[in-house]
């Protein structure tokens, strides 16, 4: 039986709660692989190389782009952020569910490479709530908060490009929603074709 | 906010466990409405009118067909079986999830009337297991069992027409699968369009 993995793209404005939900999903022990991005920015004190990001230098990043090993990348400030291709393809071949946390332009690229992927847009309960969450972090100054809110508004306008839309009112509930989506998608007839053709041949 | 209900079509060979799963789903208290069919056959001793079927006479059934109040119907032996339109439309308008238990030809008709419906094919673990289940019932004679197995083989061949494919190895697990499909489908962007356009207008 051929295995068919499931690629899930998760987007949402900064402050929508993507990271909290991903760690909630990981705790459910659902054989879900979360792709780790490559970045050229410096690690923060609490960040672990290979867990939060792979921290690399610009030459290495550039080389990986040229080798076609970066699925999509974006530049913020002076830093590159990208999704490595190798682990994603290896997991999909093993039949795993792979989640990419990615912004809207990156998601568009992933959809063109992997038309069978499933994309989920995570919404904060409201823009007001989003602003409060960004302020609570106290890691960004006022200009940065305003910039993120502008980007958020643009991202929200593009949420219609996604297959699924989840409002993150409560983390546990939103994580359950994503888990249900994964469970449902794994039962899509098009993903079960190898199983089904086997059954039909025996019928 | 406009409400958009979700119509779910559940098919599967006789003996695949549709009824057991539907009662399992009803016990989960998930605001799931299961459509009750109309039939002209006589009620069995343990059957309750309005619960297992609406038991009606042929004139009434014929009249309802002419009035366009029967979404689909089939004839087995001398008896009519059909899905009444009224309750389905009323529930969908209220934003409910409505499940129709229906065979493959009926499912095809429902898809043409309700293109947004979601269809699920329920498979027994194997044809051998299906045969055993039919025998265990002891309500059908050998000819009838053989006839049902032939129909089952034909239905299984048409399972690829469905959106989702579930193997009923364990009732609880299959019910959870269907519940996940319902939860996921309710988060499809196309079904959330009223919510999303409201959010976008405020962004």
HADDOCK unambig.tbl for C-alpha pairs under 7 A between the chains (distance, minus, plus):
assign (segid A and resid 153 and name CA) (segid B and resid 203 and name CA) 5.19 0.50 0.50
assign (segid A and resid 156 and name CA) (segid B and resid 200 and name CA) 6.47 0.50 0.50
assign (segid A and resid 157 and name CA) (segid B and resid 200 and name CA) 5.59 0.50 0.50
assign (segid A and resid 160 and name CA) (segid B and resid 189 and name CA) 6.33 0.50 0.50
assign (segid A and resid 162 and name CA) (segid B and resid 189 and name CA) 6.58 0.50 0.50
assign (segid A and resid 163 and name CA) (segid B and resid 188 and name CA) 5.78 0.50 0.50
assign (segid A and resid 163 and name CA) (segid B and resid 189 and name CA) 5.48 0.50 0.50
assign (segid A and resid 164 and name CA) (segid B and resid 187 and name CA) 5.37 0.50 0.50
assign (segid A and resid 164 and name CA) (segid B and resid 188 and name CA) 4.34 0.50 0.50
assign (segid A and resid 164 and name CA) (segid B and resid 189 and name CA) 4.79 0.50 0.50
assign (segid A and resid 165 and name CA) (segid B and resid 187 and name CA) 5.49 0.50 0.50
assign (segid A and resid 165 and name CA) (segid B and resid 188 and name CA) 6.19 0.50 0.50
assign (segid A and resid 165 and name CA) (segid B and resid 189 and name CA) 5.31 0.50 0.50
assign (segid A and resid 166 and name CA) (segid B and resid 187 and name CA) 6.36 0.50 0.50
assign (segid A and resid 177 and name CA) (segid B and resid 183 and name CA) 6.86 0.50 0.50
assign (segid A and resid 177 and name CA) (segid B and resid 184 and name CA) 6.64 0.50 0.50
assign (segid A and resid 180 and name CA) (segid B and resid 180 and name CA) 4.48 0.50 0.50
assign (segid A and resid 180 and name CA) (segid B and resid 181 and name CA) 6.79 0.50 0.50
assign (segid A and resid 180 and name CA) (segid B and resid 183 and name CA) 6.33 0.50 0.50
assign (segid A and resid 180 and name CA) (segid B and resid 184 and name CA) 5.60 0.50 0.50
assign (segid A and resid 181 and name CA) (segid B and resid 180 and name CA) 6.79 0.50 0.50
assign (segid A and resid 181 and name CA) (segid B and resid 184 and name CA) 4.60 0.50 0.50
assign (segid A and resid 183 and name CA) (segid B and resid 177 and name CA) 6.86 0.50 0.50
assign (segid A and resid 183 and name CA) (segid B and resid 180 and name CA) 6.33 0.50 0.50
assign (segid A and resid 184 and name CA) (segid B and resid 177 and name CA) 6.65 0.50 0.50
assign (segid A and resid 184 and name CA) (segid B and resid 180 and name CA) 5.61 0.50 0.50
assign (segid A and resid 184 and name CA) (segid B and resid 181 and name CA) 4.60 0.50 0.50
assign (segid A and resid 184 and name CA) (segid B and resid 184 and name CA) 6.57 0.50 0.50
assign (segid A and resid 187 and name CA) (segid B and resid 164 and name CA) 5.38 0.50 0.50
assign (segid A and resid 187 and name CA) (segid B and resid 165 and name CA) 5.49 0.50 0.50
assign (segid A and resid 187 and name CA) (segid B and resid 166 and name CA) 6.36 0.50 0.50
assign (segid A and resid 188 and name CA) (segid B and resid 163 and name CA) 5.80 0.50 0.50
assign (segid A and resid 188 and name CA) (segid B and resid 164 and name CA) 4.35 0.50 0.50
assign (segid A and resid 188 and name CA) (segid B and resid 165 and name CA) 6.19 0.50 0.50
assign (segid A and resid 189 and name CA) (segid B and resid 160 and name CA) 6.32 0.50 0.50
assign (segid A and resid 189 and name CA) (segid B and resid 162 and name CA) 6.57 0.50 0.50
assign (segid A and resid 189 and name CA) (segid B and resid 163 and name CA) 5.49 0.50 0.50
assign (segid A and resid 189 and name CA) (segid B and resid 164 and name CA) 4.78 0.50 0.50
assign (segid A and resid 189 and name CA) (segid B and resid 165 and name CA) 5.31 0.50 0.50
assign (segid A and resid 200 and name CA) (segid B and resid 156 and name CA) 6.46 0.50 0.50
assign (segid A and resid 200 and name CA) (segid B and resid 157 and name CA) 5.61 0.50 0.50
assign (segid A and resid 203 and name CA) (segid B and resid 127 and name CA) 6.99 0.50 0.50
assign (segid A and resid 203 and name CA) (segid B and resid 153 and name CA) 5.21 0.50 0.50
